[in-house]
Amino acid sequence: MKVLHVIQTLAPRLGGPVAVLKSLVKAQKETGLVVTVYATNTNYPNGIYCDPGERNLEDFGGATVVFHKVDFHPLRYSRSLAHIIKTTVSRFDIIHIHGLYRFPPTYAAYVARKNCVPYIIQPHGSLDPFIFKRSRYSLTLKRMYERLFDIPNLNHASAIHYTAQEEAERAAFLNLRAKPVIVPNCIDWKNYKHLPACGDFRQRLRLNDQTPLVLFLGRVNFKKGLDLLVPSFVRVVRKYPEAHLAIVGPDNEGYGSKVKKWCGEQGIQDKVFFVDYIGPEAVKQAYVDADVIVLPSYAENFGMTVVEAMACGCPVVISDRVNIWREIQEEGAGFVVGLDSREIAQAICRVLLDKDAARNMGARGRLAAERRYALPRIVDEMTKIYRELITKNAIGKRCLKK
């Protein structure tokens, strides 16, 4: 089976979608699928990530990855990407498209429709009402783009890939006609089987082993609930004056200046560390060293950082807008709270108060991460869906009418 993945960029600063795609492609290669990835060479949110060209990348399992120069950055428009999609899409058995609202996924879906090639769209949370009703630029232009391009592409897709039942339910208001399929994101358990020893991340922050350390890890973005986390941590410090908070992740849009301002206004600036993007090994070290990870997001289609933290045995505190909250609650891997700073603070304090209970939550979370989200089970499930969609794709059934 020949599979093509299309994504706007592979820059690590994009966050979860890139990490998810790497694990998926690598595992698909290991199962014998012929996998190719098309992406632009842009960084996120701006700049150049790498030179254009074709490469066989080791962290993608040796899959062929083709980077293309961007000619118009706001939409990630690329003439060379348009040409290769137009001339090669029909050679693939199925197209897996990641994201919406940018030229690479939009055009890939359009060409697949035109050539009667089955395609599956993974929206990565962009159909959640909280995100759907927002735009970094003009909401009017976003609505026009959807009406002209993305909604037709979604409706004619062979399937829409949601990573949690909650994500599918939150997108129901759009009344999309395409078949929903639910397959969770995956982690490569080989990367978590042996965890690093405790201490390196704390040493980086100059904290001792006894200092309570609360961790936020992810893009510094408005949807992540940092406006709730700051006042929550103020409450935590009242009970645990020695506690510190580490906010780790790329600040791609300048939102971090607001967060720093809030910390200063609340008088906790000396208790909060801001750490820019760090690599996968350093991320694991942060999970291992933290007492608890907190993700109070307003919208989160899956929550890869939550699963990664669980795989490292770190208890979690998440909002009920993180779409795997039911699974976390069922497994007893941490606490699920509402979008309320008092609730968030109480949950953090409960973890810090009882270290034995926290260790038990971490142990349950680690077992659950392996059982629910580890390869190769997820890849086998995805491959089965691919085969079903290819089989059901009758000639002309999903073609774009000329």
Secondary structure, 3 states (H helix, E strand, C coil): CEEEEEEEECCHHHCHHHHHHHHHHHHHHHCCCEEEEEEECECCCCCECCCCEEEEEHHHCCEEEEEECCCEHHHCECHHHHHHHHHHHHHCCEEEEECCCCHHHHHHHHHHHHCCCCEEEECCCCCCHHHHCCCCCCHHHHHHHHHHHHHHHHHHCCEEEECCHHHHHHCHHHCCCCCEEECCCCECHHHCCCCCCCCHHHHHHCCCCCCCEEEEECCCCHHHCHHHHHHHHHHHHHHCCCCEEEEECCCCCCCHHHHHHHHHHCCCHHHEEEECCCCHHHHHHHHHHCCEEEECCCCECCCHHHHHHHHCCCCEEEECCECCHHHHHHHCCEEEECCCHHHHHHHHHHHHHCHHHHHHHHHHHHHHHHHHHECCHHHHHHHHHHHHHHHHCCCCCCCCCC
